[in-house]
Amino acid sequence: MKILLVYPSYPKTYWSFYYALKFISKKASFPPLGLMTVAAILPQEWEKRLIDMNVTSLKDSDIIWADYIFISGMAIQKESARTVINKCKVLEKKIVAGGPLFTCDYDEYKDVDHLVLNEGELTLPQFINDLKQGKAKHIYSTDKLADIETTPAPLWDIIDLKKYATMSIQYSRGCPFSCDFCNITSLYGHVPRTKGAAQLISELEALHRTGWRGGVFLVDDNFIGNKKKLKEEILPAVIDWMSIKKYPFSFMTEASINLSDDEELMNMMVQAGFITVFIGIETTNDDSLVECNKHQNKNRDLIACVRKIQKSGLQVQAGFIVGFDNDNVKVFDRLVGFIQESGIAAAMVGLLNAPKGTTLYQRLAGEGRLLKDISGDNTDFTMNFIPKMNYETLLNGYKKIINTIYSPKRYYERVLVFLKEYKPVKRNIQHFHFSYVTAFLKSIIRLGIIESERYYYWKLFFWSLFRKPRLFPTAITLTIYGFHFRKIYEGFSPEVAPN
């Protein structure tokens, strides 16, 4: 059996880092971990190829070669996925689809031959067994959750690692919180399911054997969902392994703001090689936090929480949202003030949207306020429901936030705030790449000479070089990120008001 696994392309978005990747000559930020894991579940004797359309084009000859086309993706890849499906139909090839996009919107894909939904560890073996017996069904689904201690390691040899900026692995699934705009718990449950230390170390060993040295993203929706296991089992094992291997990787992940409450956990994460955490801060308005059921963020000095995490040695990236029913016109200036004071350079601010399967979606449907499906990109000036605030006022306020926080002056001010607070650990890391040198030189040419931000670039350049030379590479990286963020927002035209 010949299997072609296809990962649809992303549009140019905030988290695609499309413009930043050009500085290091990479094609994509992360590999398609889900499809690489699917490839490991498929029978070993089947011949497999993977086409990631973010790093290479999908040719008719690739499709013609295969007996079945396996496709997976997320909501933001919907347009590209539809193009792939149509092309496969023209070439009369059987399609097998799964992943979040198809699990949430399976009713839109009646023309797909086989929909293997929910968690592949459970539904994919059923499909494979039926396929071998010649009786494969149209839909495979389950309301059960997989034991991810049985999940095989991804097949690293099915991709070209050199095309990617960062590798990905998974330690856990699920989140203990219930934010009403988030579909993670409807997809993966409230109780975090985790891998054991031996399993995680085995995956790190496998990645290490490929020769990869550099960033590794733990794609968990909330890495600290089970703090006890992290502190007693997982992090001690990772700390020992990283020390023995002389720190070949630097880790990044997602976590909730209550990470700041646990100094021991933060210190252990830093010892294990973590350098960045993404945190959903969402809003500084307590009424909006109650509205969206994000109680873990309520009644906190959020600035103090961010600074504690930064001072521990972890860079904070964060998500923010405007458009809650309890938001008023003061929210825009307050959010700008918070972002600037916190020193969060990578601050993604988006308009509220309601994905299918969320409590928010159900509430808005009951109120008759839903308009359409989400685009999958909450920074593209679109909303899929009618907000309480006047839409024009909301959109203008959102535009004001974006135009302010990503203007060169304010962005570079924020980077400086961060660098003054940030206290990374000192260690000899062995993953130097020549691409770092080329990125540095390109930043000088593009940001220091060509772009209008050159005054701010050189000011930060010399400040970090002479005041905090150990953070100089971080400073240059953040200048490149800022360039990407500005380019992304340059291309968007706000939609007309919903009705």
C-alpha positions as CSV (number, residue, x, y, z in Angstrom):
1,M,0.0,0.0,0.0
2,K,1.3,3.4,-1.0
3,I,0.3,6.3,1.3
4,L,0.8,10.0,0.6
5,L,0.4,12.1,3.7
6,V,-0.4,15.8,2.9
7,Y,-0.2,18.8,5.2
8,P,-2.0,21.8,3.7
9,S,-0.4,25.2,3.6
10,Y,-0.9,28.0,6.0
11,P,-1.7,31.6,5.0
12,K,0.7,34.3,6.1
13,T,-0.3,34.7,9.7
14,Y,1.0,36.0,13.0
15,W,2.3,32.6,14.2
16,S,3.5,31.5,10.7
17,F,6.6,33.7,11.2
18,Y,6.7,33.8,7.4
19,Y,8.8,37.0,7.1
20,A,11.1,36.0,10.0
21,L,11.8,32.6,8.5
22,K,13.4,34.3,5.5
23,F,16.2,35.7,7.7
24,I,17.3,32.1,8.6
25,S,16.4,30.5,5.2
26,K,13.8,28.1,6.6
27,K,10.5,27.2,5.0
28,A,8.3,26.6,8.0
29,S,8.3,27.1,11.8
30,F,7.3,23.6,12.8
31,P,6.8,20.1,11.1
32,P,3.4,18.4,10.9
33,L,3.7,16.4,14.1
34,G,0.2,14.9,13.8
35,L,0.9,13.4,10.4
36,M,4.3,12.2,11.4
37,T,2.6,10.3,14.3
38,V,-0.1,9.0,11.9
39,A,2.8,7.7,9.8
40,A,4.1,5.8,12.8
41,I,0.7,4.2,13.5
42,L,0.3,3.0,9.9
43,P,1.5,-0.5,9.2
44,Q,5.3,-0.6,8.9
45,E,5.2,-2.4,5.6
46,W,3.2,0.3,3.9
47,E,5.2,2.7,1.8
48,K,4.8,6.3,3.0
49,R,5.7,9.8,1.8
50,L,4.9,13.1,3.4
51,I,4.3,16.4,1.5
52,D,4.2,19.5,3.8
53,M,2.8,22.1,1.4
54,N,4.5,24.8,3.6
55,V,7.9,23.6,2.5
56,T,7.3,22.1,-0.9
57,S,4.6,22.0,-3.6
58,L,2.2,19.1,-4.1
59,K,2.5,17.8,-7.6
60,D,0.0,15.7,-9.5
61,S,2.7,13.0,-9.8
62,D,2.8,12.7,-6.0
63,I,-0.9,12.1,-5.9
64,I,-0.9,9.6,-8.8
65,W,1.8,7.6,-7.1
66,A,-0.3,6.9,-4.0
67,D,-3.1,4.5,-3.3
68,Y,-4.6,6.7,-0.6
69,I,-4.1,10.3,0.3
70,F,-4.1,11.1,4.0
71,I,-4.7,14.8,4.9
72,S,-4.9,16.5,8.2
73,G,-5.0,20.1,9.3
74,M,-6.5,22.9,11.4
75,A,-9.2,25.5,10.7
76,I,-6.7,28.0,9.3
77,Q,-5.7,25.5,6.6
78,K,-9.3,25.0,5.4
79,E,-8.8,26.8,2.0
80,S,-5.7,24.8,1.2
81,A,-7.2,21.6,2.3
82,R,-10.2,22.1,0.0
83,T,-7.8,22.7,-2.9
84,V,-6.0,19.4,-2.1
85,I,-9.3,17.5,-1.9
86,N,-10.5,18.8,-5.2
87,K,-7.3,17.9,-6.9
88,C,-7.4,14.4,-5.5
89,K,-11.0,14.1,-6.7
90,V,-10.0,15.1,-10.2
91,L,-7.2,12.5,-10.2
92,E,-9.7,9.9,-8.8
93,K,-7.7,9.1,-5.7
94,K,-9.2,8.0,-2.4
95,I,-8.9,10.5,0.5
96,V,-8.6,9.8,4.2
97,A,-9.0,12.9,6.4
98,G,-8.6,13.6,10.1
99,G,-7.3,16.1,12.6
100,P,-9.0,19.2,14.3
101,L,-10.3,20.7,11.0
102,F,-12.2,17.6,10.0
103,T,-13.2,16.6,13.5
104,C,-14.9,19.9,14.1
105,D,-16.4,20.4,10.6
106,Y,-16.8,16.8,9.3
107,D,-20.3,17.6,7.9
108,E,-18.6,19.9,5.3
109,Y,-16.6,17.1,3.8
110,K,-19.1,14.6,2.6
111,D,-16.9,14.2,-0.6
112,V,-14.0,12.9,1.5
113,D,-14.0,9.1,1.2
114,H,-13.0,8.3,4.8
115,L,-13.2,10.6,7.8
116,V,-11.0,9.3,10.6
117,L,-12.0,11.7,13.4
118,N,-11.1,12.4,17.1
119,E,-7.9,10.9,18.4
120,G,-6.1,8.8,15.8
121,E,-4.7,6.3,18.3
122,L,-8.3,5.1,18.7
123,T,-9.9,5.5,15.3
124,L,-7.1,5.0,12.9
125,P,-6.5,1.3,13.8
126,Q,-10.2,0.6,13.3
127,F,-10.0,2.2,9.8
128,I,-6.8,0.3,9.0
129,N,-8.4,-3.1,10.0
130,D,-11.5,-2.4,8.0
131,L,-9.5,-1.3,5.0
132,K,-7.5,-4.5,5.0
133,Q,-10.8,-6.4,5.0
134,G,-12.2,-4.3,2.2
135,K,-15.1,-2.8,4.3
136,A,-13.8,0.7,5.3
137,K,-16.6,3.0,6.4
138,H,-17.1,6.7,5.6
139,I,-16.8,8.0,9.2
140,Y,-14.8,6.7,12.2
141,S,-15.3,8.6,15.5
142,T,-15.3,8.0,19.2
143,D,-16.1,9.9,22.4
144,K,-13.3,8.2,24.3
145,L,-9.8,9.6,24.9
146,A,-6.6,7.9,24.0
147,D,-4.0,6.7,26.5
148,I,-1.1,8.6,25.0
149,E,1.4,6.4,26.8
150,T,0.7,4.1,23.8
151,T,1.3,6.8,21.2
152,P,4.3,5.9,19.0
153,A,7.1,8.4,18.5
154,P,6.8,10.4,15.3
155,L,8.6,9.3,12.2
156,W,11.4,11.8,11.9
157,D,12.8,10.3,8.7
158,I,9.7,11.2,6.7
159,I,10.5,14.9,6.7
160,D,13.5,17.1,5.8
161,L,14.5,18.6,9.2
162,K,16.6,21.3,7.5
163,K,13.5,23.0,6.2
164,Y,12.1,23.8,9.6
165,A,13.1,26.3,12.3
166,T,11.9,24.3,15.3
167,M,11.0,20.7,15.9
168,S,7.9,19.5,17.8
169,I,7.0,16.8,20.3
170,Q,4.1,16.3,22.7
171,Y,4.1,15.4,26.4
172,S,0.4,15.9,27.3
173,R,-3.1,16.5,26.0
174,G,-6.0,18.3,27.7
175,C,-6.3,21.3,30.0
176,P,-7.8,21.5,33.5
177,F,-9.4,24.9,32.8
178,S,-12.6,25.7,30.9
179,C,-12.2,29.0,29.0
180,D,-15.5,29.4,27.1
181,F,-13.8,30.4,23.8
182,C,-11.4,27.5,23.6
183,N,-12.2,24.1,22.1
184,I,-9.3,22.2,23.6
185,T,-11.3,20.6,26.3
186,S,-14.1,19.5,23.9
187,L,-11.4,17.9,21.7
188,Y,-9.0,16.6,24.3
189,G,-10.7,16.7,27.8
190,H,-10.3,18.4,31.1
191,V,-7.9,15.9,32.7
192,P,-4.4,16.2,31.3
193,R,-3.2,12.9,29.9
194,T,0.6,12.6,30.0
195,K,3.4,10.5,28.8
196,G,5.8,8.9,31.2
197,A,9.4,10.1,31.7
198,A,10.9,7.1,29.9
199,Q,8.7,7.6,26.9
200,L,9.4,11.3,26.7
201,I,13.2,10.8,27.0
202,S,13.0,8.1,24.4
203,E,11.4,10.6,22.0
204,L,14.1,13.2,22.8
205,E,16.8,10.5,22.1
206,A,15.2,9.7,18.8
207,L,15.2,13.4,17.8
208,H,18.8,13.8,19.0
209,R,19.9,10.8,16.8
210,T,18.6,12.7,13.7
211,G,21.3,15.3,14.4
212,W,18.9,18.0,15.3
213,R,20.2,20.7,17.5
214,G,18.1,23.7,18.4
215,G,14.6,24.6,19.4
216,V,11.9,22.1,20.3
217,F,8.3,23.1,20.9
218,L,6.3,21.0,23.3
219,V,2.9,21.4,21.7
220,D,0.9,20.7,24.9
221,D,-2.1,23.0,25.3
222,N,-1.1,23.5,29.0
223,F,2.3,22.0,29.8
224,I,1.8,22.5,33.6
225,G,-1.7,20.9,33.7
226,N,-0.2,18.2,36.0
227,K,2.4,20.0,38.1
228,K,3.0,17.2,40.6
229,K,4.1,14.8,37.8
230,L,6.2,17.4,36.2
231,K,8.1,18.2,39.4
232,E,8.4,14.6,40.7
233,E,9.0,12.7,37.5
234,I,9.3,14.5,34.1
235,L,11.4,17.5,34.7
236,P,14.1,15.7,36.9
237,A,14.5,13.2,34.0
238,V,14.7,15.9,31.4
239,I,17.2,17.9,33.5
240,D,19.5,14.9,33.8
241,W,19.2,14.0,30.1
242,M,19.9,17.5,28.9
243,S,22.9,17.8,31.2
244,I,24.4,14.5,30.0
245,K,23.8,15.6,26.3
246,K,25.2,19.1,26.9
247,Y,21.9,20.9,26.2
248,P,21.3,20.1,22.6
249,F,17.8,21.5,22.7
250,S,16.0,24.7,23.9
251,F,12.4,24.1,24.8
252,M,9.3,26.3,24.4
253,T,5.7,25.5,25.4
254,E,2.3,26.8,26.4
255,A,1.3,27.3,30.0
256,S,-1.3,29.1,32.2
257,I,-0.5,32.1,34.3
258,N,-0.5,30.1,37.5
259,L,3.0,29.0,36.5
260,S,4.0,32.3,38.2
261,D,2.7,30.9,41.5
262,D,5.3,28.1,41.6
263,E,8.9,29.2,41.8
264,E,10.2,25.7,42.1
265,L,8.4,24.7,38.9
266,M,9.7,27.7,37.0
267,N,13.3,27.0,38.2
268,M,13.1,23.4,37.2
269,M,11.8,24.3,33.7
270,V,14.7,26.6,33.2
271,Q,17.1,24.0,34.4
272,A,15.6,21.5,31.9
273,G,16.2,24.0,29.1
274,F,13.0,25.8,28.7
275,I,13.4,29.4,27.4
276,T,9.9,30.5,26.3
277,V,6.3,30.0,27.4
278,F,3.2,31.2,25.7
279,I,0.5,32.3,28.1
280,G,-3.1,33.2,27.4
281,I,-3.6,36.4,29.3
282,E,-6.5,37.5,27.1
283,T,-7.6,40.6,29.0
284,T,-7.0,42.8,32.0
285,N,-10.8,43.3,32.5
286,D,-11.9,41.1,35.4
287,D,-15.5,41.2,34.3
288,S,-14.5,39.8,30.9
289,L,-12.4,37.1,32.6
290,V,-15.5,36.1,34.5
291,E,-17.5,36.2,31.4
292,C,-15.2,33.8,29.5
293,N,-14.7,31.6,32.6
294,K,-11.0,32.3,32.8
295,H,-10.9,32.4,36.6
296,Q,-7.3,31.4,36.8
297,N,-6.4,34.9,35.6
298,K,-8.8,36.8,37.9
299,N,-7.8,38.8,40.9
300,R,-4.1,38.9,40.0
301,D,-1.5,41.5,39.5
302,L,-0.8,40.2,36.0
303,I,2.2,42.5,35.4
304,A,3.8,41.1,38.5
305,C,3.1,37.5,37.4
306,V,4.7,38.1,34.0
307,R,7.8,39.7,35.6
308,K,8.2,36.8,37.9
309,I,8.2,34.4,35.0
310,Q,10.7,36.6,33.0
311,K,13.0,36.9,36.0
312,S,13.0,33.2,36.4
313,G,14.7,32.9,32.9
314,L,11.6,32.3,30.8
315,Q,10.6,34.7,28.0
316,V,6.8,35.3,27.9
317,Q,4.8,35.3,24.7
318,A,1.1,36.0,25.2
319,G,-2.3,36.1,23.6
320,F,-4.8,38.8,24.2
321,I,-8.5,39.2,23.0
322,V,-10.8,42.1,22.5
323,G,-14.5,41.9,21.8
324,F,-15.9,40.3,25.0
325,D,-19.5,41.4,25.9
326,N,-18.1,43.2,29.0
327,D,-15.4,45.1,27.1
328,N,-15.9,48.9,26.8
329,V,-14.1,51.6,25.0
330,K,-11.5,51.9,27.8
331,V,-10.2,48.3,27.1
332,F,-8.1,49.4,24.1
333,D,-5.8,51.9,25.9
334,R,-5.6,49.7,29.0
335,L,-4.5,46.7,26.9
336,V,-1.8,48.8,25.2
337,G,-0.6,50.0,28.5
338,F,-0.4,46.5,29.9
339,I,1.5,45.1,26.9
340,Q,4.0,48.0,27.0
341,E,4.6,47.8,30.8
342,S,4.9,44.0,30.8
343,G,7.6,43.9,28.1
344,I,5.8,41.1,26.2
345,A,7.4,41.5,22.8
346,A,5.3,38.8,21.0
347,A,1.9,40.0,22.1
348,M,-0.8,38.5,19.8
349,V,-3.9,40.6,20.1
350,G,-7.0,39.2,18.3
351,L,-10.7,39.7,18.0
352,L,-12.9,37.3,19.9
353,N,-14.2,34.4,17.8
354,A,-16.3,31.4,18.7
355,P,-15.1,28.0,17.4
356,K,-17.5,25.1,17.1
357,G,-17.6,22.9,20.2
358,T,-17.1,25.7,22.6
359,T,-19.4,27.0,25.3
360,L,-19.2,30.4,23.7
361,Y,-20.4,29.0,20.4
362,Q,-23.4,27.4,22.1
363,R,-24.3,30.6,23.9
364,L,-24.0,32.8,20.9
365,A,-26.1,30.3,18.8
366,G,-28.8,30.5,21.4
367,E,-28.7,34.3,21.3
368,G,-28.9,34.3,17.5
369,R,-25.6,36.2,17.2
370,L,-23.6,33.7,15.1
371,L,-22.7,34.7,11.6
372,K,-20.3,32.2,10.0
373,D,-17.5,29.8,10.7
374,I,-14.2,31.0,12.1
375,S,-11.4,31.7,9.7
376,G,-8.9,30.1,12.2
377,D,-6.9,33.3,12.4
378,N,-8.1,35.7,15.1
379,T,-5.7,38.4,14.0
380,D,-7.2,38.9,10.5
381,F,-9.8,41.5,11.5
382,T,-12.8,39.1,11.3
383,M,-15.4,37.9,13.8
384,N,-17.9,35.2,13.4
385,F,-20.6,36.7,15.6
386,I,-22.3,40.1,16.3
387,P,-20.5,41.7,19.3
388,K,-22.2,43.8,22.0
389,M,-19.9,46.8,21.4
390,N,-20.6,48.8,18.3
391,Y,-18.7,46.9,15.6
392,E,-17.1,50.0,14.0
393,T,-15.9,51.2,17.5
394,L,-14.5,47.7,18.3
395,L,-12.7,47.5,15.0
396,N,-11.2,51.0,15.2
397,G,-10.1,50.2,18.8
398,Y,-8.5,47.0,17.7
399,K,-6.7,48.7,14.8
400,K,-5.5,51.3,17.3
401,I,-4.0,48.6,19.5
402,I,-2.2,46.9,16.6
403,N,-0.9,50.2,15.1
404,T,0.4,51.2,18.5
405,I,2.1,48.1,19.8
406,Y,3.7,47.2,16.5
407,S,4.9,50.6,15.6
408,P,8.7,50.5,15.7
409,K,8.9,53.0,18.5
410,R,6.6,51.2,20.9
411,Y,7.7,47.7,19.9
412,Y,11.4,48.5,20.5
413,E,10.5,50.2,23.8
414,R,8.8,47.0,24.8
415,V,11.8,44.8,23.9
416,L,14.0,47.0,26.0
417,V,11.6,46.6,29.0
418,F,11.8,42.8,28.5
419,L,15.6,42.7,28.2
420,K,16.0,44.7,31.5
421,E,13.8,42.2,33.3
422,Y,15.0,39.0,31.7
423,K,17.5,36.8,33.5
424,P,18.4,33.7,31.6
425,V,20.6,31.0,33.0
426,K,24.2,30.8,31.9
427,R,25.1,27.6,30.2
428,N,27.1,26.4,27.2
429,I,24.6,25.4,24.6
430,Q,25.9,23.3,21.6
431,H,23.4,24.3,19.0
432,F,25.0,27.0,17.0
433,H,23.9,27.3,13.3
434,F,25.4,29.2,10.5
435,S,21.9,30.5,9.8
436,Y,22.3,32.6,13.0
437,V,25.1,34.5,11.3
438,T,23.2,35.0,8.1
439,A,20.1,36.1,10.1
440,F,22.3,38.7,11.9
441,L,23.8,40.0,8.7
442,K,20.3,40.2,7.0
443,S,19.0,42.1,10.0
444,I,21.7,44.7,9.7
445,I,20.9,45.1,6.0
446,R,17.1,45.0,6.1
447,L,16.4,46.5,9.5
448,G,19.4,48.7,10.0
449,I,19.6,50.1,6.5
450,I,16.5,49.6,4.4
451,E,13.6,49.8,6.7
452,S,12.3,53.0,8.4
453,E,12.8,51.5,11.8
454,R,16.6,51.7,11.5
455,Y,17.0,54.4,14.2
456,Y,15.3,52.1,16.8
457,Y,17.2,49.1,15.5
458,W,20.6,50.6,16.0
459,K,19.6,52.1,19.4
460,L,18.7,48.6,20.6
461,F,21.7,47.1,18.8
462,F,24.2,49.2,20.7
463,W,22.4,49.2,24.0
464,S,22.2,45.4,24.2
465,L,25.7,45.0,22.8
466,F,27.3,47.1,25.5
467,R,24.9,46.8,28.4
468,K,23.8,43.2,28.1
469,P,26.0,41.4,25.6
470,R,24.8,38.0,26.6
471,L,21.3,39.0,25.5
472,F,22.5,40.4,22.2
473,P,21.3,37.4,20.1
474,T,17.9,37.6,21.8
475,A,17.7,41.3,21.0
476,I,18.4,40.7,17.3
477,T,15.9,37.8,17.2
478,L,13.2,40.1,18.6
479,T,14.0,42.8,16.1
480,I,13.3,40.2,13.4
481,Y,10.1,39.1,15.0
482,G,8.9,42.7,15.1
483,F,9.5,43.0,11.4
484,H,7.4,40.0,10.8
485,F,4.6,41.2,12.9
486,R,4.5,44.6,11.2
487,K,4.5,42.9,7.7
488,I,1.6,40.7,8.7
489,Y,-0.6,43.5,9.8
490,E,0.3,45.6,6.7
491,G,-1.5,43.2,4.5
492,F,-4.9,43.1,6.2
493,S,-8.0,45.0,5.1
494,P,-10.7,45.0,7.8
495,E,-14.0,43.5,6.9
496,V,-17.3,45.3,6.7
497,A,-19.4,45.4,9.8
498,P,-21.4,42.2,10.5
499,N,-25.1,42.3,10.3
